[in-house]
């Protein structure tokens, strides 16, 4: 076996190995993207207290570090 035969076998093995790993990665990513349950929607409002029959709601924006409070009285 000459050097060129050795290098040809080495390159062929590397190409086959990379092709197999690429195929495995693509199949694995395709299987991970199928999420059977959608994520639960999150609310920005939370009832934190009661005041004279009304709800005290805390509102926050997820991108800001501030809270706002609203007094909600259903009629």
ZADOPA-960286 format. One record per atom (N, C-alpha, C, O): atom name; x negated, y negated, z negated. Coordinates in steps of 0.02 Angstrom, whole numbers, plus 50000, padded with zeros to 5 digits. Layout:
BEGIN
CA:X:Y:Z;
...
END
This chain:
BEGIN
N:49957:50058:50000;
CA:50000:50000:50000;
C:49955:49938:50000;
O:49909:49933:49959;
N:49969:49893:50045;
CA:49927:49833:50051;
C:49957:49776:50010;
O:50012:49782:49982;
N:49920:49722:50007;
CA:49944:49664:49969;
C:50008:49635:49998;
O:50052:49613:49960;
N:50015:49634:50064;
CA:50075:49605:50094;
C:50136:49648:50077;
O:50190:49621:50067;
N:50129:49714:50074;
CA:50185:49757:50054;
C:50204:49744:49981;
O:50263:49743:49964;
N:50155:49734:49939;
CA:50169:49720:49868;
C:50206:49654:49861;
O:50256:49650:49825;
N:50183:49602:49895;
CA:50216:49537:49891;
C:50286:49538:49921;
O:50331:49505:49896;
N:50295:49576:49974;
CA:50361:49581:50005;
C:50410:49614:49956;
O:50467:49592:49950;
N:50388:49667:49922;
CA:50431:49700:49873;
C:50444:49654:49813;
O:50500:49654:49787;
N:50396:49616:49792;
CA:50404:49570:49737;
C:50454:49515:49755;
O:50498:49498:49715;
N:50448:49486:49814;
CA:50493:49433:49835;
C:50564:49461:49844;
O:50612:49428:49825;
N:50570:49520:49873;
CA:50636:49551:49882;
C:50669:49564:49814;
O:50729:49553:49806;
N:50631:49587:49766;
CA:50658:49599:49699;
C:50679:49534:49666;
O:50732:49532:49634;
N:50639:49481:49674;
CA:50657:49417:49645;
C:50720:49389:49677;
O:50763:49362:49642;
N:50726:49394:49742;
CA:50786:49369:49777;
C:50847:49409:49757;
O:50900:49379:49744;
N:50842:49475:49753;
CA:50899:49516:49732;
C:50918:49501:49659;
O:50978:49497:49643;
N:50870:49492:49617;
CA:50884:49475:49547;
C:50918:49408:49540;
O:50966:49401:49501;
N:50895:49358:49577;
CA:50927:49292:49574;
C:50997:49294:49602;
O:51042:49260:49577;
N:51007:49333:49655;
CA:51075:49339:49684;
C:51122:49372:49634;
O:51179:49351:49627;
N:51098:49424:49601;
CA:51140:49458:49551;
C:51157:49412:49493;
O:51215:49410:49471;
N:51108:49375:49468;
CA:51121:49329:49413;
C:51168:49272:49433;
O:51210:49251:49393;
N:51161:49248:49494;
CA:51206:49195:49518;
C:51277:49221:49524;
O:51324:49186:49505;
N:51286:49281:49549;
CA:51352:49311:49555;
C:51382:49322:49485;
O:51441:49308:49475;
N:51342:49347:49439;
CA:51366:49358:49370;
C:51387:49293:49338;
O:51438:49290:49304;
N:51348:49239:49348;
CA:51365:49174:49320;
C:51431:49148:49349;
O:51472:49123:49312;
N:51440:49153:49414;
CA:51501:49128:49446;
C:51563:49166:49422;
O:51615:49136:49411;
N:51558:49232:49414;
CA:51614:49272:49391;
C:51628:49255:49318;
O:51687:49249:49298;
N:51577:49246:49278;
CA:51586:49230:49207;
C:51618:49162:49198;
O:51662:49154:49156;
N:51599:49112:49237;
CA:51628:49046:49233;
C:51701:49048:49256;
O:51743:49015:49226;
N:51716:49087:49307;
CA:51785:49092:49332;
C:51830:49124:49279;
O:51888:49106:49274;
N:51805:49172:49241;
CA:51845:49204:49190;
C:51855:49158:49130;
O:51907:49162:49097;
N:51807:49116:49114;
CA:51813:49071:49057;
C:51862:49014:49068;
O:51889:48987:49020;
N:51874:48995:49131;
CA:51918:48938:49145;
C:51991:48956:49139;
O:52033:48911:49137;
N:52009:49019:49136;
CA:52078:49040:49130;
C:52098:49041:49056;
O:52087:49091:49022;
N:52126:48985:49032;
CA:52147:48979:48963;
C:52222:48994:48959;
O:52261:48955:48985;
N:52242:49049:48928;
CA:52313:49066:48929;
C:52357:49018:48889;
O:52414:49007:48907;
N:52332:48990:48835;
CA:52372:48945:48793;
C:52347:48874:48802;
O:52288:48860:48791;
N:52392:48828:48822;
CA:52370:48758:48827;
C:52357:48730:48757;
O:52387:48751:48709;
N:52312:48682:48753;
CA:52297:48653:48687;
C:52357:48615:48659;
O:52396:48586:48696;
N:52363:48616:48593;
CA:52418:48582:48560;
C:52407:48507:48564;
O:52353:48482:48546;
N:52457:48470:48588;
CA:52449:48397:48592;
C:52442:48366:48522;
O:52477:48386:48476;
N:52398:48319:48517;
CA:52386:48287:48453;
C:52421:48220:48452;
O:52425:48184:48502;
N:52447:48203:48394;
CA:52483:48141:48386;
C:52437:48090:48351;
O:52395:48108:48310;
N:52445:48027:48369;
CA:52406:47974:48337;
C:52440:47950:48273;
O:52411:47910:48236;
N:52501:47974:48260;
CA:52539:47952:48202;
C:52540:48007:48148;
O:52542:48066:48164;
N:52538:47985:48086;
CA:52541:48031:48029;
C:52580:47997:47973;
O:52566:47939:47956;
N:52628:48033:47944;
CA:52665:48006:47887;
C:52621:48012:47825;
O:52602:48068:47806;
N:52606:47956:47794;
CA:52561:47957:47736;
C:52597:47944:47670;
O:52571:47960:47617;
N:52657:47914:47673;
CA:52692:47898:47610;
C:52765:47882:47626;
O:52784:47875:47684;
N:52806:47877:47573;
CA:52876:47857:47579;
C:52885:47794:47537;
O:52854:47786:47485;
N:52929:47749:47562;
CA:52943:47688:47525;
C:53016:47670:47535;
O:53036:47652:47590;
N:53056:47676:47482;
CA:53127:47659:47483;
C:53164:47692:47541;
O:53202:47660:47577;
N:53152:47757:47551;
CA:53186:47794:47604;
C:53156:47786:47673;
O:53182:47814:47721;
N:53102:47750:47678;
CA:53069:47740:47743;
C:53003:47778:47743;
O:52975:47794:47690;
N:52979:47792:47802;
CA:52914:47826:47810;
C:52860:47775:47823;
O:52869:47730:47864;
N:52804:47782:47790;
CA:52746:47741:47804;
C:52701:47781:47851;
O:52673:47832:47831;
N:52695:47757:47912;
CA:52657:47792:47964;
C:52587:47762:47970;
O:52579:47701:47968;
N:52538:47806:47979;
CA:52470:47784:47991;
C:52455:47798:48064;
O:52463:47854:48087;
N:52434:47747:48101;
CA:52417:47754:48171;
C:52343:47742:48181;
O:52314:47697:48150;
N:52312:47783:48223;
CA:52241:47774:48239;
C:52229:47788:48312;
O:52263:47829:48343;
N:52181:47753:48340;
CA:52157:47767:48407;
C:52095:47811:48399;
O:52050:47793:48361;
N:52092:47866:48435;
CA:52036:47912:48425;
C:51969:47883:48445;
O:51917:47909:48424;
N:51969:47830:48484;
CA:51905:47801:48506;
C:51882:47744:48461;
O:51826:47720:48466;
N:51926:47721:48416;
CA:51909:47666:48372;
C:51912:47690:48300;
O:51950:47736:48284;
N:51874:47659:48257;
CA:51873:47677:48186;
C:51915:47628:48147;
O:51891:47594:48102;
N:51980:47623:48164;
CA:52024:47579:48128;
C:52093:47612:48121;
O:52112:47653:48163;
N:52128:47595:48068;
CA:52194:47621:48055;
C:52244:47564:48051;
O:52227:47509:48026;
N:52304:47576:48076;
CA:52358:47528:48070;
C:52417:47564:48038;
O:52428:47623:48050;
N:52454:47527:47998;
CA:52510:47557:47961;
C:52575:47524:47983;
O:52579:47464:47994;
N:52627:47566:47990;
CA:52692:47544:48012;
C:52744:47573:47964;
O:52740:47632:47945;
N:52793:47533:47945;
CA:52848:47556:47903;
C:52906:47573:47950;
O:52932:47530:47984;
N:52925:47637:47951;
CA:52977:47662:47996;
C:53038:47680:47955;
O:53036:47724:47912;
N:53093:47647:47970;
CA:53156:47659:47934;
C:53209:47681:47984;
O:53237:47638:48019;
N:53224:47746:47989;
CA:53277:47767:48035;
C:53346:47747:48008;
O:53357:47748:47947;
N:53391:47728:48052;
CA:53457:47706:48030;
C:53508:47760:48042;
O:53567:47751:48026;
END
